Amino acid sequence: MDIRKIAVGPDYKSGAMHYIVGQKILNDSYVIHLIKYNERKDSFEIWIERGDEVLLWKEFSSTVPVSIEYNIYFQ
């Protein structure tokens, strides 16, 4: 399933950092391209893009509290 949003931190409303696919970051110079779970490392990765360049920006281990929202596709 596609991850649409991840909130990282213990308190979803006031203490977590929220990252959404398509969100502009770093002074609007990059966009969040992909949020994915890496099974091998047991971590969540946030990939960013600018033009044709796609880079791994952040990685959170499974020991950090996270809340995940998935894309839901209705037919």
The first five atom37 places (N, CA, C, CB, O) and aatype in JSON, in Angstrom:
{
  "aatype": [12, 3, 9, 1, 11, 9, 0, 19, 7, 14, 3, 18, 11, 15, 7, 0, 12, 8, 18, 9, 19, 7, 5, 11, 9, 10, 2, 3, 15, 18, 19, 9, 8, 10, 9, 11, 18, 2, 6, 1, 11, 3, 15, 13, 6, 9, 17, 9, 6, 1, 7, 3, 6, 19, 10, 10, 17, 11, 6, 13, 15, 15, 16, 19, 14, 19, 15, 9, 6, 18, 2, 9, 18, 13, 5],
  "atom_mask": [
    [1, 1, 1, 1, 1],
    [1, 1, 1, 1, 1],
    [1, 1, 1, 1, 1],
    [1, 1, 1, 1, 1],
    [1, 1, 1, 1, 1],
    [1, 1, 1, 1, 1],
    [1, 1, 1, 1, 1],
    [1, 1, 1, 1, 1],
    [1, 1, 1, 0, 1],
    [1, 1, 1, 1, 1],
    [1, 1, 1, 1, 1],
    [1, 1, 1, 1, 1],
    [1, 1, 1, 1, 1],
    [1, 1, 1, 1, 1],
    [1, 1, 1, 0, 1],
    [1, 1, 1, 1, 1],
    [1, 1, 1, 1, 1],
    [1, 1, 1, 1, 1],
    [1, 1, 1, 1, 1],
    [1, 1, 1, 1, 1],
    [1, 1, 1, 1, 1],
    [1, 1, 1, 0, 1],
    [1, 1, 1, 1, 1],
    [1, 1, 1, 1, 1],
    [1, 1, 1, 1, 1],
    [1, 1, 1, 1, 1],
    [1, 1, 1, 1, 1],
    [1, 1, 1, 1, 1],
    [1, 1, 1, 1, 1],
    [1, 1, 1, 1, 1],
    [1, 1, 1, 1, 1],
    [1, 1, 1, 1, 1],
    [1, 1, 1, 1, 1],
    [1, 1, 1, 1, 1],
    [1, 1, 1, 1, 1],
    [1, 1, 1, 1, 1],
    [1, 1, 1, 1, 1],
    [1, 1, 1, 1, 1],
    [1, 1, 1, 1, 1],
    [1, 1, 1, 1, 1],
    [1, 1, 1, 1, 1],
    [1, 1, 1, 1, 1],
    [1, 1, 1, 1, 1],
    [1, 1, 1, 1, 1],
    [1, 1, 1, 1, 1],
    [1, 1, 1, 1, 1],
    [1, 1, 1, 1, 1],
    [1, 1, 1, 1, 1],
    [1, 1, 1, 1, 1],
    [1, 1, 1, 1, 1],
    [1, 1, 1, 0, 1],
    [1, 1, 1, 1, 1],
    [1, 1, 1, 1, 1],
    [1, 1, 1, 1, 1],
    [1, 1, 1, 1, 1],
    [1, 1, 1, 1, 1],
    [1, 1, 1, 1, 1],
    [1, 1, 1, 1, 1],
    [1, 1, 1, 1, 1],
    [1, 1, 1, 1, 1],
    [1, 1, 1, 1, 1],
    [1, 1, 1, 1, 1],
    [1, 1, 1, 1, 1],
    [1, 1, 1, 1, 1],
    [1, 1, 1, 1, 1],
    [1, 1, 1, 1, 1],
    [1, 1, 1, 1, 1],
    [1, 1, 1, 1, 1],
    [1, 1, 1, 1, 1],
    [1, 1, 1, 1, 1],
    [1, 1, 1, 1, 1],
    [1, 1, 1, 1, 1],
    [1, 1, 1, 1, 1],
    [1, 1, 1, 1, 1],
    [1, 1, 1, 1, 1]
  ],
  "atom_positions": [
    [[0.84, -1.19, 0.0], [0.0, 0.0, 0.0], [0.88, 1.25, 0.0], [-0.95, 0.0, 1.22], [1.97, 1.26, 0.57]],
    [[0.39, 2.27, -0.63], [1.1, 3.55, -0.7], [0.89, 4.33, 0.59], [0.63, 4.37, -1.91], [-0.24, 4.5, 1.05]],
    [[2.0, 4.82, 1.16], [1.9, 5.69, 2.33], [1.72, 7.12, 1.84], [3.17, 5.56, 3.25], [2.5, 7.6, 1.03]],
    [[0.68, 7.79, 2.34], [0.38, 9.17, 1.97], [0.97, 10.16, 2.95], [-1.13, 9.36, 1.87], [1.42, 11.24, 2.57]],
    [[0.97, 9.79, 4.24], [1.41, 10.71, 5.28], [2.02, 9.91, 6.43], [0.24, 11.59, 5.78], [1.57, 8.81, 6.74]],
    [[3.04, 10.49, 7.06], [3.62, 9.9, 8.27], [3.77, 11.01, 9.3], [5.0, 9.21, 7.96], [4.22, 12.12, 8.98]],
    [[3.4, 10.7, 10.53], [3.61, 11.61, 11.65], [4.62, 10.93, 12.56], [2.26, 11.94, 12.41], [4.42, 9.78, 12.97]],
    [[5.69, 11.63, 12.89], [6.78, 11.05, 13.67], [6.87, 11.79, 15.0], [8.13, 11.14, 12.9], [7.09, 13.0, 15.04]],
    [[6.7, 11.06, 16.09], [6.77, 11.64, 17.43], [5.69, 11.09, 18.32], [0.0, 0.0, 0.0], [4.74, 10.47, 17.84]],
    [[5.83, 11.32, 19.61], [4.93, 10.68, 20.58], [3.53, 11.28, 20.66], [5.54, 10.73, 21.91], [2.59, 10.57, 21.04]],
    [[3.36, 12.54, 20.32], [2.06, 13.2, 20.46], [1.61, 13.7, 19.09], [2.13, 14.39, 21.48], [2.12, 14.7, 18.59]],
    [[0.66, 13.0, 18.48], [0.25, 13.27, 17.1], [-0.15, 14.73, 16.88], [-0.91, 12.37, 16.73], [0.26, 15.32, 15.88]],
    [[-0.91, 15.3, 17.77], [-1.43, 16.65, 17.55], [-0.43, 17.77, 17.83], [-2.64, 16.86, 18.41], [-0.38, 18.75, 17.09]],
    [[0.37, 17.63, 18.88], [1.21, 18.78, 19.24], [2.71, 18.51, 19.25], [0.81, 19.26, 20.58], [3.5, 19.45, 19.29]],
    [[3.12, 17.25, 19.21], [4.55, 17.0, 19.31], [5.16, 16.27, 18.14], [0.0, 0.0, 0.0], [6.38, 16.08, 18.1]],
    [[4.35, 15.84, 17.18], [4.87, 15.06, 16.06], [5.17, 15.95, 14.85], [3.87, 13.97, 15.66], [4.55, 16.99, 14.65]],
    [[6.14, 15.51, 14.06], [6.42, 16.15, 12.77], [5.61, 15.39, 11.72], [7.98, 16.14, 12.44], [5.61, 14.16, 11.7]],
    [[4.93, 16.12, 10.84], [4.08, 15.53, 9.83], [4.71, 15.71, 8.45], [2.66, 16.15, 9.87], [5.13, 16.81, 8.09]],
    [[4.76, 14.63, 7.68], [5.31, 14.64, 6.33], [4.29, 14.03, 5.39], [6.67, 13.88, 6.26], [3.78, 12.94, 5.64]],
    [[4.0, 14.74, 4.28], [2.98, 14.31, 3.33], [3.59, 14.28, 1.93], [1.74, 15.26, 3.37], [4.31, 15.2, 1.53]],
    [[3.3, 13.21, 1.19], [3.77, 13.12, -0.19], [3.22, 14.33, -0.97], [3.33, 11.77, -0.86], [2.03, 14.62, -0.9]],
    [[4.09, 15.01, -1.7], [3.72, 16.21, -2.44], [3.98, 17.5, -1.68], [0.0, 0.0, 0.0], [3.88, 18.58, -2.26]],
    [[4.32, 17.41, -0.41], [4.59, 18.59, 0.42], [5.91, 19.24, 0.01], [4.63, 18.21, 1.91], [6.92, 18.56, -0.19]],
    [[5.9, 20.57, -0.11], [7.12, 21.31, -0.4], [7.93, 21.47, 0.88], [6.8, 22.7, -1.02], [7.37, 21.74, 1.94]],
    [[9.25, 21.3, 0.77], [10.13, 21.38, 1.93], [11.41, 22.11, 1.56], [10.45, 19.97, 2.47], [11.64, 22.43, 0.39]],
    [[12.24, 22.38, 2.56], [13.54, 23.02, 2.36], [13.44, 24.29, 1.51], [14.51, 22.04, 1.71], [14.01, 24.37, 0.43]],
    [[12.69, 25.26, 2.03], [12.46, 26.54, 1.33], [11.84, 26.35, -0.05], [13.77, 27.3, 1.18], [12.17, 27.06, -1.0]],
    [[10.92, 25.39, -0.14], [10.2, 25.08, -1.39], [11.11, 24.62, -2.51], [9.43, 26.29, -1.85], [10.71, 24.65, -3.68]],
    [[12.33, 24.18, -2.2], [13.25, 23.74, -3.25], [13.11, 22.25, -3.56], [14.69, 24.05, -2.85], [13.58, 21.79, -4.6]],
    [[12.48, 21.5, -2.67], [12.24, 20.07, -2.88], [10.79, 19.74, -2.57], [13.19, 19.21, -2.0], [10.09, 20.51, -1.91]],
    [[10.35, 18.58, -3.04], [9.01, 18.06, -2.77], [9.17, 16.64, -2.25], [8.09, 18.1, -4.05], [10.03, 15.9, -2.73]],
    [[8.36, 16.26, -1.27], [8.41, 14.87, -0.8], [7.87, 13.98, -1.92], [7.58, 14.68, 0.52], [6.72, 14.11, -2.33]],
    [[8.71, 13.1, -2.38], [8.43, 12.23, -3.52], [7.77, 10.91, -3.09], [9.71, 11.93, -4.29], [6.84, 10.44, -3.74]],
    [[8.27, 10.32, -1.99], [7.83, 8.99, -1.6], [8.1, 8.78, -0.12], [8.54, 7.91, -2.45], [9.13, 9.19, 0.41]],
    [[7.16, 8.13, 0.55], [7.37, 7.66, 1.92], [7.2, 6.15, 1.87], [6.36, 8.33, 2.95], [6.17, 5.65, 1.43]],
    [[8.22, 5.42, 2.3], [8.13, 3.96, 2.2], [8.72, 3.28, 3.43], [8.85, 3.47, 0.95], [9.55, 3.84, 4.14]],
    [[8.26, 2.07, 3.65], [8.77, 1.25, 4.73], [9.85, 0.34, 4.16], [7.63, 0.41, 5.4], [9.64, -0.34, 3.16]],
    [[11.01, 0.34, 4.8], [12.12, -0.51, 4.38], [12.13, -1.73, 5.3], [13.5, 0.27, 4.44], [12.54, -1.65, 6.46]],
    [[11.68, -2.86, 4.78], [11.58, -4.09, 5.59], [12.95, -4.57, 6.07], [10.89, -5.19, 4.8], [13.08, -5.05, 7.19]],
    [[13.94, -4.46, 5.22], [15.27, -4.95, 5.56], [15.85, -4.22, 6.77], [16.22, -4.8, 4.36], [16.46, -4.83, 7.65]],
    [[15.64, -2.89, 6.82], [16.16, -2.08, 7.93], [15.14, -1.86, 9.04], [16.64, -0.75, 7.4], [15.48, -1.31, 10.09]],
    [[13.89, -2.27, 8.8], [12.8, -2.01, 9.74], [12.72, -0.52, 10.06], [12.99, -2.83, 11.04], [12.73, -0.11, 11.22]],
    [[12.63, 0.28, 8.99], [12.59, 1.73, 9.15], [11.68, 2.36, 8.09], [14.0, 2.33, 9.05], [11.32, 1.72, 7.1]],
    [[11.32, 3.61, 8.33], [10.55, 4.39, 7.36], [11.48, 5.4, 6.71], [9.33, 5.1, 8.05], [12.27, 6.05, 7.39]],
    [[11.37, 5.54, 5.39], [12.23, 6.44, 4.61], [11.38, 7.52, 3.95], [13.04, 5.67, 3.56], [10.28, 7.25, 3.47]],
    [[11.91, 8.73, 3.92], [11.27, 9.83, 3.2], [12.21, 10.24, 2.08], [10.94, 11.04, 4.17], [13.34, 10.67, 2.33]],
    [[11.73, 10.11, 0.85], [12.49, 10.44, -0.35], [11.98, 11.77, -0.89], [12.38, 9.31, -1.43], [10.77, 12.0, -0.93]],
    [[12.91, 12.65, -1.32], [12.54, 13.96, -1.85], [13.02, 14.1, -3.29], [13.12, 15.09, -0.96], [13.92, 13.37, -3.73]],
    [[12.42, 15.04, -4.01], [12.81, 15.24, -5.4], [12.9, 16.71, -5.75], [11.83, 14.55, -6.33], [12.23, 17.56, -5.18]],
    [[13.76, 16.97, -6.73], [13.89, 18.29, -7.34], [14.31, 18.02, -8.78], [14.94, 19.23, -6.57], [15.4, 17.51, -9.02]],
    [[13.45, 18.35, -9.72], [13.73, 18.03, -11.12], [13.81, 16.52, -11.3], [0.0, 0.0, 0.0], [12.9, 15.8, -10.9]],
    [[14.9, 16.03, -11.9], [15.1, 14.59, -12.11], [15.84, 13.93, -10.95], [15.87, 14.36, -13.39], [16.07, 12.72, -10.98]],
    [[16.2, 14.69, -9.94], [16.98, 14.19, -8.82], [16.05, 13.71, -7.69], [17.94, 15.27, -8.3], [15.18, 14.45, -7.24]],
    [[16.25, 12.46, -7.24], [15.5, 11.9, -6.11], [16.51, 11.43, -5.07], [14.57, 10.71, -6.56], [17.42, 10.66, -5.37]],
    [[16.33, 11.92, -3.83], [17.29, 11.64, -2.76], [16.59, 11.13, -1.51], [18.1, 12.89, -2.43], [15.46, 11.51, -1.22]],
    [[17.28, 10.26, -0.77], [16.8, 9.87, 0.55], [17.08, 11.04, 1.5], [17.49, 8.54, 1.06], [18.23, 11.46, 1.64]],
    [[16.04, 11.57, 2.13], [16.16, 12.74, 2.98], [16.19, 12.38, 4.46], [15.02, 13.71, 2.7], [17.06, 12.84, 5.2]],
    [[15.24, 11.54, 4.89], [15.15, 11.18, 6.3], [14.83, 9.69, 6.41], [14.08, 12.02, 7.03], [14.21, 9.09, 5.54]],
    [[15.28, 9.13, 7.53], [14.98, 7.74, 7.83], [14.71, 7.63, 9.32], [16.14, 6.79, 7.38], [15.48, 8.13, 10.14]],
    [[13.62, 6.96, 9.68], [13.23, 6.8, 11.07], [13.18, 5.32, 11.41], [11.86, 7.47, 11.35], [12.54, 4.54, 10.71]],
    [[13.87, 4.94, 12.48], [13.89, 3.53, 12.88], [12.54, 3.16, 13.5], [15.04, 3.27, 13.88], [11.72, 4.02, 13.83]],
    [[12.34, 1.87, 13.65], [11.07, 1.38, 14.2], [10.91, 1.7, 15.68], [10.95, -0.12, 13.98], [9.83, 1.5, 16.24]],
    [[11.96, 2.19, 16.33], [11.86, 2.53, 17.75], [11.22, 3.89, 17.98], [13.23, 2.5, 18.4], [10.83, 4.22, 19.1]],
    [[11.1, 4.7, 16.92], [10.47, 6.02, 17.02], [8.97, 5.86, 16.81], [11.08, 7.02, 15.95], [8.55, 5.15, 15.89]],
    [[8.13, 6.49, 17.65], [6.68, 6.38, 17.45], [6.26, 7.05, 16.14], [5.93, 7.02, 18.64], [6.63, 8.19, 15.87]],
    [[5.49, 6.33, 15.32], [4.98, 6.88, 14.06], [3.51, 6.56, 13.91], [5.79, 6.32, 12.87], [3.01, 5.56, 14.44]],
    [[2.82, 7.41, 13.17], [1.45, 7.18, 12.76], [1.44, 7.28, 11.24], [0.45, 8.21, 13.42], [2.0, 8.21, 10.67]],
    [[0.81, 6.31, 10.6], [0.83, 6.21, 9.14], [-0.57, 6.41, 8.58], [1.39, 4.85, 8.69], [-1.54, 5.89, 9.12]],
    [[-0.67, 7.17, 7.49], [-1.9, 7.26, 6.7], [-1.6, 6.72, 5.32], [-2.45, 8.73, 6.63], [-0.6, 7.09, 4.7]],
    [[-2.45, 5.84, 4.84], [-2.26, 5.23, 3.52], [-3.2, 5.87, 2.51], [-2.5, 3.7, 3.59], [-4.26, 6.38, 2.87]],
    [[-2.8, 5.83, 1.24], [-3.7, 6.22, 0.17], [-4.77, 5.15, 0.05], [-2.94, 6.41, -1.17], [-4.47, 3.96, 0.1]],
    [[-6.0, 5.57, -0.12], [-7.11, 4.64, -0.33], [-7.7, 4.96, -1.69], [-8.19, 4.74, 0.81], [-8.09, 6.09, -1.97]],
    [[-7.76, 3.95, -2.52], [-8.27, 4.13, -3.88], [-9.63, 3.45, -3.99], [-7.28, 3.56, -4.95], [-9.72, 2.22, -3.89]],
    [[-10.67, 4.24, -4.19], [-12.01, 3.7, -4.33], [-12.3, 3.48, -5.8], [-13.06, 4.64, -3.7], [-11.88, 4.26, -6.66]],
    [[-13.03, 2.41, -6.08], [-13.37, 2.1, -7.5], [-14.82, 2.39, -7.76], [-13.06, 0.63, -7.84], [-15.29, 2.2, -8.88]]
  ]
}
